[in-house]
């Protein structure tokens, strides 16, 4: 894993060296970009590396008394004393996590500039995401039909993921973008076509829409049959965001949603919804175990509230706080990304990160909602659709993070970063957002 992270990091540094120099050291075009890149993001990117720096033990005792206490106990047990130690319990894991986070930031920078400068068209890029989501959904549905397929849960769809919740979180980020693309491909007028070429163009457009409706229905079917309770609830949250931010345009998507639900009910009735209903009936049985994990995690946070235990160190450290079945089960994650991030990064910086992410989401949603559709041209409408889809997908993911550890999966991190970039997408001149030829 460490070698993979190093390879990916080196690849992005080599491929984007010009972007890194211009993006981080030269003044950006706007004051907000300058503020965000230099005063907000750079401390976050640097903090994991700060956690690995050896510090004198008296300073450790001030910054993280509980860390100093555990160091003292280890010295007494091993008879080996040291004068220096890092804030991180596992410095190598924290260092590699810092490299991965830096790689995600470089990826976001390169993707943003590629779209802004017209090097990469959003439509082509989204087509790749839709293809991946469709294949994952089909594979997951096949796993429901043939339970011995793939590794991981055997009673629900999980695709190439091990955990059904991570699989549902991925599909939950993609399907809103599929729906807004269907908005974009919808007919723009009801006039009779005046030529054979126009009739052919409309026929091809209908075929594209029918195919995408089927693909979206399959993705939603895969999400539902993952059996992920948080994923299904996040699906409702994403749908609500689409309905609110879509405004008048959301009315045109109702036939599309009806078509998707027909596919879901038709195929779902064949597969059977009993397992999904059973999953929700098990909430009362599963909740106490989840609450215990959260209680252990909160104790960990209280003991390391200022500096955290180090990025990527939750699993080995929480074992010190686990009070049940330590010989049979070791807690791997907090089943709440917000708690896990707070335990690793400390409360001050983690709250700052949450404020930035949710603040960016709310600011983007406010800007989208206040735009007047009557005054928007085709380019501005396309940009809004991209943002609405990204906002809905990111809202579903951020909501699901409350009860699962979806952020801990590198693939989901990458797709969420893509949504953050799409939320802030703005074209330039004729190179504005284009999904394809308008019908």
C-alpha positions as CSV (number, residue, x, y, z in Angstrom):
1,X,0.0,0.0,0.0
2,X,2.8,2.4,0.9
3,X,4.6,1.8,-2.4
4,X,1.4,2.3,-4.3
5,X,0.8,5.7,-2.6
6,X,4.4,6.8,-3.4
7,X,4.0,5.7,-7.0
8,X,0.7,7.6,-7.5
9,X,2.2,10.7,-5.7
10,X,5.3,10.7,-7.9
11,X,3.1,10.3,-11.1
12,X,1.0,13.3,-10.3
13,X,4.0,15.4,-9.4
14,X,5.7,14.6,-12.7
15,X,2.5,15.0,-14.8
16,X,1.4,18.2,-13.1
17,X,4.6,20.0,-12.2
18,X,3.6,23.1,-14.1
19,X,0.2,23.1,-12.5
20,X,1.7,22.7,-9.1
21,X,4.0,25.7,-9.6
22,X,1.4,27.9,-11.0
23,X,-1.3,26.7,-8.7
24,X,0.5,27.0,-5.3
25,X,3.2,29.6,-5.7
26,X,1.9,32.1,-8.3
27,X,-1.1,34.4,-7.5
28,X,-4.3,32.9,-8.6
29,X,-6.8,34.8,-10.6
30,X,-9.2,35.6,-7.8
31,X,-8.9,36.7,-4.2
32,X,-11.0,33.8,-3.0
33,X,-8.7,31.3,-4.8
34,X,-5.7,33.0,-3.3
35,X,-7.3,32.8,0.2
36,X,-8.4,29.2,-0.2
37,X,-5.2,27.9,-1.7
38,X,-2.7,29.7,0.6
39,X,-4.4,30.2,3.9
40,X,-6.9,27.5,4.2
41,X,-5.8,24.4,2.2
42,X,-2.0,24.4,2.8
43,X,-2.2,24.0,6.6
44,X,-4.5,21.0,6.1
45,X,-2.1,19.5,3.6
46,X,0.9,20.1,5.8
47,X,-0.6,18.9,9.1
48,X,-0.1,15.1,8.6
49,X,3.6,15.8,8.0
50,X,3.7,18.0,11.1
51,X,2.3,15.0,13.2
52,X,5.4,12.9,12.1
53,X,8.0,15.4,13.2
54,X,10.0,14.2,16.3
55,X,9.4,16.5,19.3
56,X,11.0,16.6,22.7
57,X,9.0,14.7,25.3
58,X,8.3,17.8,27.5
59,X,6.6,19.4,24.5
60,X,4.6,16.2,23.8
61,X,3.4,16.3,27.4
62,X,2.0,19.8,26.8
63,X,0.5,19.2,23.4
64,X,-0.8,15.6,24.0
65,X,-0.7,14.5,27.6
66,X,-2.3,11.1,26.8
67,X,0.3,10.4,24.1
68,X,3.0,11.2,26.7
69,X,1.4,8.9,29.2
70,X,1.3,6.0,26.7
71,X,5.0,6.7,25.8
72,X,5.9,6.6,29.5
73,X,4.1,3.2,29.9
74,X,5.9,1.8,26.9
75,X,9.2,2.9,28.2
76,X,8.5,1.2,31.6
77,X,7.5,-2.0,29.8
78,X,10.4,-2.2,27.4
79,X,13.1,-0.5,29.4
80,X,14.0,1.6,26.4
81,X,13.8,5.4,26.9
82,X,13.7,8.1,24.3
83,X,14.0,11.8,24.4
84,X,12.1,12.5,21.2
85,X,8.8,11.2,19.8
86,X,6.1,12.3,17.3
87,X,2.5,13.3,17.9
88,X,1.5,10.4,15.7
89,X,1.3,7.0,17.2
90,X,2.3,5.4,13.8
91,X,4.4,8.0,12.0
92,X,4.9,6.0,8.8
93,X,1.1,5.5,8.4
94,X,0.6,9.2,9.0
95,X,3.3,10.2,6.5
96,X,1.8,8.0,3.8
97,X,-1.7,9.4,4.5
98,X,-0.2,12.9,4.1
99,X,1.2,11.9,0.7
100,X,-2.1,10.5,-0.4
101,X,-4.0,13.6,0.7
102,X,-1.5,15.7,-1.2
103,X,-2.0,13.5,-4.3
104,X,-5.8,14.1,-4.1
105,X,-5.2,17.8,-3.9
106,X,-2.9,17.7,-7.0
107,X,-5.5,15.6,-8.8
108,X,-8.2,18.2,-8.0
109,X,-6.0,21.0,-9.2
110,X,-5.2,19.3,-12.5
111,X,-8.8,18.3,-13.1
112,X,-10.1,21.8,-12.4
113,X,-7.7,23.4,-14.7
114,X,-8.2,20.9,-17.4
115,X,-11.9,21.5,-17.4
116,X,-11.5,25.3,-17.0
117,X,-9.2,25.5,-20.0
118,X,-11.3,23.2,-22.2
119,X,-8.7,20.4,-22.3
120,X,-11.3,18.0,-20.9
121,X,-15.0,18.3,-21.7
122,X,-17.3,17.4,-18.7
123,X,-19.5,15.3,-21.0
124,X,-16.7,12.9,-22.0
125,X,-15.4,12.8,-18.4
126,X,-18.9,12.0,-17.0
127,X,-19.4,9.3,-19.6
128,X,-16.5,7.4,-18.2
129,X,-18.0,7.7,-14.7
130,X,-21.4,6.5,-15.9
131,X,-19.8,3.5,-17.6
132,X,-17.9,2.6,-14.4
133,X,-21.1,3.0,-12.3
134,X,-23.1,0.9,-14.7
135,X,-20.6,-1.9,-14.6
136,X,-20.4,-1.8,-10.8
137,X,-24.2,-1.9,-10.6
138,X,-24.5,-4.8,-13.0
139,X,-21.8,-6.7,-11.1
140,X,-23.5,-6.0,-7.8
141,X,-26.9,-7.2,-9.1
142,X,-25.2,-10.4,-10.3
143,X,-23.8,-10.9,-6.8
144,X,-27.3,-10.7,-5.4
145,X,-28.5,-13.4,-7.9
146,X,-25.3,-15.5,-7.4
147,X,-24.3,-15.0,-3.7
148,X,-20.9,-16.7,-4.1
149,X,-19.7,-14.1,-6.6
150,X,-16.8,-11.9,-5.4
151,X,-15.4,-11.2,-1.9
152,X,-17.2,-9.4,0.9
153,X,-20.8,-9.5,2.0
154,X,-22.7,-12.5,0.6
155,X,-26.2,-11.1,1.2
156,X,-26.1,-7.9,-0.8
157,X,-24.6,-6.2,-3.8
158,X,-21.1,-4.8,-3.2
159,X,-19.5,-4.8,-6.7
160,X,-15.7,-4.7,-6.6
161,X,-15.9,-3.2,-3.0
162,X,-15.7,-5.4,0.0
163,X,-18.2,-3.5,2.0
164,X,-21.8,-2.8,0.7
165,X,-21.9,0.6,2.3
166,X,-18.8,1.8,0.4
167,X,-20.4,0.4,-2.8
168,X,-23.7,2.2,-2.0
169,X,-21.8,5.5,-1.3
170,X,-20.0,5.3,-4.7
171,X,-23.3,4.7,-6.6
172,X,-24.9,7.4,-4.5
173,X,-22.4,10.0,-5.8
174,X,-22.9,9.1,-9.5
175,X,-26.6,8.6,-10.1
176,X,-27.5,12.3,-9.6
177,X,-25.1,13.3,-12.3
178,X,-26.8,10.7,-14.6
179,X,-30.2,12.4,-13.9
180,X,-28.9,15.9,-14.7
181,X,-27.5,14.6,-17.9
182,X,-30.9,13.3,-18.8
183,X,-32.2,16.8,-18.1
184,X,-29.6,18.1,-20.5
185,X,-30.6,15.5,-23.2
186,X,-34.3,16.3,-22.9
187,X,-36.2,17.8,-25.9
188,X,-36.0,21.5,-26.0
189,X,-39.2,22.1,-28.1
190,X,-42.3,20.3,-29.2
191,X,-42.3,21.5,-32.8
192,X,-42.7,19.0,-35.6
193,X,-39.3,18.3,-37.3
194,X,-39.1,20.0,-40.6
195,X,-36.5,17.7,-42.3
196,X,-35.4,14.1,-42.4
197,X,-32.1,15.1,-40.7
198,X,-34.0,16.7,-37.8
199,X,-36.2,13.6,-37.4
200,X,-33.1,11.4,-37.3
201,X,-31.4,13.6,-34.8
202,X,-34.4,13.4,-32.5
203,X,-34.6,9.7,-32.9
204,X,-31.0,9.3,-31.9
205,X,-31.6,11.6,-28.9
206,X,-34.5,9.5,-27.8
207,X,-32.4,6.4,-28.0
208,X,-29.7,8.0,-25.9
209,X,-32.3,9.0,-23.3
210,X,-33.8,5.6,-23.1
211,X,-30.4,4.0,-22.7
212,X,-29.4,6.4,-20.0
213,X,-32.8,5.9,-18.2
214,X,-32.1,2.2,-18.2
215,X,-28.5,2.7,-17.0
216,X,-29.7,5.1,-14.2
217,X,-32.4,2.6,-13.2
218,X,-29.7,-0.2,-13.0
219,X,-27.4,2.0,-10.8
220,X,-30.3,2.8,-8.5
221,X,-31.3,-0.9,-8.4
222,X,-27.7,-1.8,-7.5
223,X,-27.7,0.8,-4.7
224,X,-31.0,-0.4,-3.2
225,X,-30.0,-4.1,-3.4
226,X,-26.7,-3.4,-1.6
227,X,-28.9,-3.5,1.5
228,X,-27.0,-0.4,2.8
229,X,-29.4,1.4,5.1
230,X,-27.4,4.5,5.1
231,X,-27.0,4.4,1.4
232,X,-30.8,4.1,0.8
233,X,-31.4,7.0,3.2
234,X,-28.7,9.0,1.4
235,X,-30.5,8.2,-1.8
236,X,-33.6,10.0,-0.4
237,X,-31.4,13.0,0.6
238,X,-29.9,13.2,-2.8
239,X,-33.3,13.1,-4.5
240,X,-34.5,16.0,-2.2
241,X,-31.5,18.1,-3.1
242,X,-32.2,17.5,-6.8
243,X,-35.8,18.5,-6.4
244,X,-35.0,21.7,-4.5
245,X,-32.1,23.0,-6.5
246,X,-33.5,21.8,-9.8
247,X,-36.3,24.3,-9.5
248,X,-38.7,24.4,-12.5
249,X,-36.4,22.1,-14.4
250,X,-37.0,19.3,-11.9
251,X,-40.5,18.9,-13.2
252,X,-39.2,17.6,-16.5
253,X,-37.3,14.8,-14.7
254,X,-40.5,13.3,-13.2
255,X,-41.1,11.0,-16.3
256,X,-37.5,9.9,-16.1
257,X,-37.8,9.1,-12.4
258,X,-40.9,7.1,-13.1
259,X,-39.1,5.2,-15.8
260,X,-36.2,4.4,-13.4
261,X,-38.6,3.3,-10.7
262,X,-40.4,1.0,-13.2
263,X,-37.1,-0.6,-13.9
264,X,-36.3,-0.9,-10.2
265,X,-39.7,-2.4,-9.3
266,X,-39.7,-4.7,-12.4
267,X,-36.3,-6.2,-11.7
268,X,-36.5,-5.8,-8.0
269,X,-39.7,-7.9,-7.8
270,X,-37.9,-10.7,-9.6
271,X,-34.9,-10.5,-7.2
272,X,-37.0,-9.9,-4.1
273,X,-37.1,-7.1,-1.6
274,X,-37.2,-9.3,1.5
275,X,-33.5,-8.9,2.3
276,X,-33.8,-5.1,2.1
277,X,-36.8,-5.0,4.4
278,X,-34.9,-7.4,6.8
279,X,-31.9,-5.0,6.9
280,X,-34.0,-2.1,8.2
281,X,-35.7,-4.5,10.7
282,X,-32.2,-5.2,12.1
283,X,-31.4,-1.6,13.0
284,X,-32.5,-2.1,16.7
285,X,-30.2,-5.2,16.9
286,X,-27.2,-3.5,15.3
287,X,-27.4,0.0,16.9
288,X,-26.0,-0.9,20.4
289,X,-22.8,-2.2,18.9
290,X,-22.4,1.0,16.8
291,X,-23.1,3.2,19.9
292,X,-20.3,1.3,21.8
293,X,-17.8,2.0,19.0
294,X,-18.8,5.7,19.0
295,X,-18.4,5.8,22.8
296,X,-14.9,4.4,22.6
297,X,-14.0,6.8,19.8
298,X,-15.3,9.8,21.8
299,X,-13.1,8.8,24.7
300,X,-10.1,8.6,22.3
301,X,-11.0,12.1,20.9
302,X,-11.3,13.6,24.5
303,X,-7.8,12.3,25.3
304,X,-6.3,13.7,22.1
305,X,-8.6,16.6,21.4
306,X,-5.9,19.1,20.5
307,X,-3.5,17.3,18.2
308,X,-5.1,14.0,17.3
309,X,-3.5,10.6,17.1
310,X,-2.1,11.0,13.6
311,X,-3.7,10.7,10.2
312,X,-4.3,7.0,9.4
313,X,-3.8,5.7,12.9
314,X,-7.3,5.2,14.2
315,X,-7.3,1.4,14.0
316,X,-4.2,0.7,16.1
317,X,-5.0,3.4,18.7
318,X,-8.7,2.7,19.3
319,X,-7.7,-0.9,20.3
320,X,-6.4,0.7,23.5
321,X,-9.9,2.0,24.3
322,X,-11.9,-1.1,23.2
323,X,-13.5,-2.8,26.2
324,X,-15.2,-5.9,24.7
325,X,-14.1,-8.9,22.7
326,X,-10.6,-7.7,22.3
327,X,-9.4,-11.3,21.6
328,X,-12.1,-11.9,19.0
329,X,-12.7,-8.6,17.3
330,X,-10.6,-5.5,16.8
331,X,-12.4,-2.3,15.8
332,X,-11.1,-1.2,12.4
333,X,-13.0,2.0,11.9
334,X,-15.3,4.3,13.9
335,X,-18.3,3.8,11.5
336,X,-18.6,7.6,11.4
337,X,-16.1,9.5,9.3
338,X,-16.6,12.6,11.3
339,X,-15.6,11.0,14.5
340,X,-12.7,9.1,12.9
341,X,-11.3,12.3,11.3
342,X,-11.7,14.1,14.6
343,X,-9.8,11.4,16.5
344,X,-6.9,11.5,14.0
345,X,-6.6,15.2,13.3
346,X,-7.8,16.7,16.6
347,X,-10.9,18.7,17.2
348,X,-9.7,22.2,16.2
349,X,-8.4,21.2,12.7
350,X,-11.1,18.6,12.0
351,X,-13.9,21.1,12.8
352,X,-12.1,23.6,10.5
353,X,-12.1,20.9,7.8
354,X,-15.8,20.2,8.3
355,X,-16.6,23.9,8.2
356,X,-14.7,24.3,4.9
357,X,-16.4,21.4,3.2
358,X,-19.9,22.1,4.4
359,X,-19.4,25.8,3.9
360,X,-18.3,25.3,0.3
361,X,-21.4,23.1,-0.2
362,X,-23.8,25.6,1.2
363,X,-22.2,28.5,-0.7
364,X,-22.4,26.6,-4.0
365,X,-26.0,25.6,-3.3
366,X,-26.9,29.2,-2.5
367,X,-25.4,30.5,-5.7
368,X,-27.2,27.8,-7.7
369,X,-30.5,28.5,-6.0
370,X,-30.4,32.2,-6.5
371,X,-29.9,32.1,-10.3
372,X,-32.8,33.0,-12.5
373,X,-33.4,30.3,-15.1
374,X,-35.2,32.8,-17.4
375,X,-32.0,34.8,-17.7
376,X,-29.6,31.9,-18.3
377,X,-28.2,31.0,-21.6
378,X,-27.4,27.4,-22.7
379,X,-23.9,27.5,-21.3
380,X,-25.0,28.8,-17.9
381,X,-27.8,26.2,-17.8
382,X,-25.3,23.4,-18.5
383,X,-23.0,24.7,-15.7
384,X,-25.9,24.8,-13.3
385,X,-26.9,21.2,-14.2
386,X,-23.4,20.0,-13.5
387,X,-23.4,21.8,-10.2
388,X,-26.8,20.5,-9.1
389,X,-25.8,16.9,-9.9
390,X,-22.5,17.3,-8.0
391,X,-24.3,19.0,-5.1
392,X,-26.8,16.1,-4.8
393,X,-24.2,13.4,-5.0
394,X,-21.9,15.1,-2.5
395,X,-24.9,15.8,-0.1
396,X,-25.6,12.0,-0.2
397,X,-22.0,11.2,0.5
398,X,-21.5,13.7,3.3
399,X,-24.7,12.5,5.0
400,X,-23.7,8.8,4.7
401,X,-20.4,9.7,6.4
402,X,-22.2,10.3,9.7
403,X,-22.8,6.5,10.1
404,X,-20.1,4.9,8.0
405,X,-16.4,5.1,7.1
406,X,-16.8,5.7,3.4
407,X,-14.2,8.5,3.4
408,X,-11.6,5.9,4.4
409,X,-11.8,4.1,1.0
410,X,-9.4,5.7,-1.5
411,X,-11.7,5.1,-4.5
412,X,-14.6,7.0,-2.8
413,X,-12.2,9.8,-1.8
414,X,-11.2,10.2,-5.4
415,X,-14.8,10.3,-6.7
416,X,-15.8,12.8,-3.9
417,X,-12.9,15.0,-4.9
418,X,-14.3,14.9,-8.5
419,X,-17.7,16.1,-7.2
420,X,-16.0,19.0,-5.3
421,X,-14.3,20.0,-8.5
422,X,-17.6,19.8,-10.5
423,X,-19.4,21.9,-7.9
424,X,-17.0,24.8,-8.7
425,X,-16.9,24.2,-12.4
426,X,-17.1,27.2,-14.7
427,X,-16.3,27.1,-18.4
428,X,-14.6,29.8,-20.3
429,X,-16.2,31.4,-23.3
430,X,-17.2,28.9,-25.9
431,X,-15.6,26.2,-23.9
432,X,-18.2,26.2,-21.2
433,X,-19.9,23.0,-20.0
434,X,-21.0,20.9,-22.9
435,X,-22.6,17.5,-22.6
436,X,-22.9,17.1,-26.3
437,X,-24.8,18.6,-29.2
438,X,-28.1,20.1,-28.1
439,X,-31.2,18.6,-29.5
